[in-house]
């Protein structure tokens, strides 16, 4: 594994850690570790920037899907300051994954996320 590949995988691990963080303090620290202060997140349902808005978005998603965790689905692929990966939102109770997507992240020189462009591949009806 090259240092560059490790950089992408570390960034994605921090990203998923933020999405799975429990409690406001843990979430705040995880978001700060994953994103630059002015970092953003955009998908078909949201367009936010800054740690506070990102944390609020994550809190809302966790509220909508209690007992679920985000998990990497496959490998991480990247070049230059950009990486892409697929993920699933998995139920701890039964292993179902009603939500799945594909994200593209752009990193700064320290490996923190400047931007996320998210695509939703599978969403439950009515969500």
N, C-alpha and C positions, 0 to 999 in steps of 0.2 A: 504494500500500500504506500503510495507516495504521500509526501507531506501535504500536497495539494488536495488529494482525495480525503485525507484525514481532516483537513480544514472544513471540507463540505460536510462530512459525517458529524463532526463536532458541532457545527452550526445547526444541523438538523436535529441532533440530539437535544441541544439547548432549546430549540423551538418546540419540540414535542414535550419537553420537561415543563415549559411554560404553559402549554395547553392542558397539561395534566396536573398542574400545581394545585394544592388544596390550601385554602386559607389565604386571606388578603396579603399578609406579610410575605409568605412563601411565594405567592404569585408575583408580587411586586419585585422581589429579588430575581425571580426567574425571567421576567420580562426584561428587566434591566440587563441581565446577563446575555440575553438572546438578541435584543434589538439595540440599535443606536438610539440616542435620545429623540431624534426626529424621525425614527423609522416608521414605516407604514405597513398596513395590511389592507389588501383589496381583494374581494371576491364578489360573486354576483349579488350577495346580500349585504355587504358591508364595505365601507371605505373609511378607514380611520388612520390617524397618525399620532405619534407620541405614546409614551409608556402608559399614561393614564387611560387613554381611549382604547388602547390594545388590551389592557387589563380588564376594562369594562366589557369589551367584546367577549373575551375568554370567559369571564364570570357569567355572562348571559348564556353562552353556549353550554357551559356546565350546568346551569339551571334548567335549560331545555332538555338536557340529556343526563340526568343524574345516574350515577352508577356506570357511566361509560368512560372509556379512556381512548385517547388517540394513540395509534400504533403505526409505525412505518410498515408499508406494504411493498416489499421489494427493496431494491438498492437505491443508492443516491448517485446521481450522475452530475458531473459539473465540469466547467471550464472557465478560465479567467476568474471573474468575481461572481459567477452565476452557477446555481445548482438547481436540479429538479428532482422531485421524488413524489411517490404516491403514498397515501395514508388511508387508514380506515378508523372509524369511530366504533369501538368494540364494547359490547355489554359484558360486564364482569359476571352477571348472573347466568347468561346462556351462550355467550360467545358470538351472538349475532352482531352483524356490522351493517346497520341500516344506512349509514352515511359513509361515503368514500370520496376521495378527491385527489387532485394532482396540484402541487404547488411549485412555483418557480421563485427562488429567493436570490436577491442580490446582496453581496456582502461588502463590508468596508475592509480596509487593510488589516484590521485586528480580527476579522472573522465574525463580526456582529452583523446582524441583518439590517440593511437599509430599506429594503422593500420586499413584500411578499405579494405575488399575484396568484390567487387561488382559483381553482376550477373545481366545481362540484360535479362528480361523475354519477353519484347515486345519492338521492335524497328521498326520505319517506314522504308519502302523499300527505299533504296538509301541513308540512313543516315550513 
